[in-house]
């Protein structure tokens, strides 16, 4: 048993865990963070958000140089790429980020307890044979790849997102199982580098969590880029062979099976909470029917002194959602009033163009019977987008019909992930569409499309 008890022990050093640990330490709590990897940062920094964005950025630059710079009057010679060089860029990006977290731990005096953590009793965490005591224990262990019956991941021919980040060669044929964020992003990387990409999705649309209009537009754009789609289709088996992988697919609502051949298959149907080996059953922590840790509105489990945040609890599995929960919980443990506004958490798909949203979709408002108004503005009418040759997409503002309060904003277009920050702030402060419309936006910027869409809610757009 370690001699000195901690105020807080956080299990897991992903965005939720490490941010929570740092905030706890900044608020004067003696804090430790348990991490079994050789590096901090969890899935996001090591094998998720950060390396995928490094490859997305690199592949976008290659695609622009190879196919689009001529549109600007820029002449280049033969354009190629070095896959090892792209991977080296990815690895350097990851290394800089994980080392940054380690620096922040030292700066804020957060102890890194290296090893696998297990809660052996309320107030006690075992880390590879050494017991540590803490007044508060926080579960922040994130999520893992969701499995699919009949499709066994080997990270060679059949890969998860982890394997898709480290392919040794560009596959001639890549089949992506799952039309969500991860599948479309990784499919985009390899499609730009030369793969023939086919997305197989069980539902009748891609990006099922996003606004339906955004989903349709994104599919049209990605199809124009060369990506193929088999919607309303399920995969029942994947058989690796010398020539690749043979997938057995059939209509989701029943019908004749057929075979789809691939060199590499990416399984990306979602993620599941990672709670294995934590000892939660032994100490009586309640779980829900989806394997998530049950918590109250303040992240407390049913066992006093044990809390959970991020992907292991209900809500969207987003790194920034986990971070906000980590900060809010740290503040509450320090006697402050931490809070997360779940109505103002943005989501972003980092394809090209990007898609981003915050708040409710039209489908959700219709289902709830909410009366609403719509304002839309296309990037074809935005001066900066024209100058960038990036006119695909639009901004859509949804506002309450009676009060004009913004209920949701949806963006598909260049830099949508950056544009949505303005939208999230507007919703955080309870803005009306008129509030956005009367806010001065710099010209020429892509964000002017947000102002124009807000003006369009009242039928007063200026540039369409």
C-alpha angles and dihedrals in degrees: 000000000000111000101226119056120222126227089222136016116188117198109211131029102219120122092288095045101042094043090049091049093049092048092048090052092047089054091056101262119137100241140187130181124208117216128166097192120091087241134042125240102073125227094326099059098031108037107358138040100009103045092041091054090048090056092042091053093046094048091047090055091049092049091048093049094045099044115010114035091083088067087067094049092257116139120205133174125240108324122214139155138226109223091200088053092051090051091048089054089051092049093048090051092051093046093051092051098046091045088051091058091049089052091050090052091054092044093052096037096244111159116227109217102200115214143045115316126218127179105229096174138348104293096015130095123183115211112189093321100324118104120218126190126218138168090222129031119194123198110212102152098136126208144302136216114289110239127227122210111247094020113093116191115225096163089233110070097358109040141180121217086278093060092041088062092058110038112154093218139013107268115230091218121027121182116196117201105208132037098219133109098290097043095049094045096050091039088055092053094055095037090058090050093053110278122135099232126202120184117207113197127180093211125065093251141039122243092027093185094057132079110289095234091053090049093054093046092048092052092051092050095046091047089053088053090055105267116136125211136207105188127184087029132127131203114225101174143008119201117189117212142162092279097045132274129328112210122200109214134174138171111286091231094048135280143119120332122234137183125250116192124213139169090215131013122205115204108207109151095134141284136278130211115272108225103135118131095011094112093235095142092051094054093042102249108167120236131194129234091272095054094257124137111255114234138170125236090283097051093256119142123215089267112080113245095019120105137172136204140172127019094355092067134054121291137058115331096236128139094225092050088055091049093052090049091049092053093045093050093047089053092050092049088053092053097261131120106260117182140171122208102213091187090068103049111122126216125205135193109203099209120118109292097028124226123211138171143177127190128002128351122225089252091056093048092050092048091051092048092239116161108228145166127226130216121183134182125182123221088228085078096047116100097212092049090052091051089051094046085236104122099138115117142016146236119247124193121195116197135177109267094223104035102025089227111153112253100176143349125205127192132184115176145071113335093000089152090062095040092054091065089073089050094050091050091051091053093044089059094043095248124184121224087252090056090058092042092054094047112103111242121196117251129259099023137124088238090070085079088067091054091047093049089051089050089049090060086074093036092254105115111150104205104044 
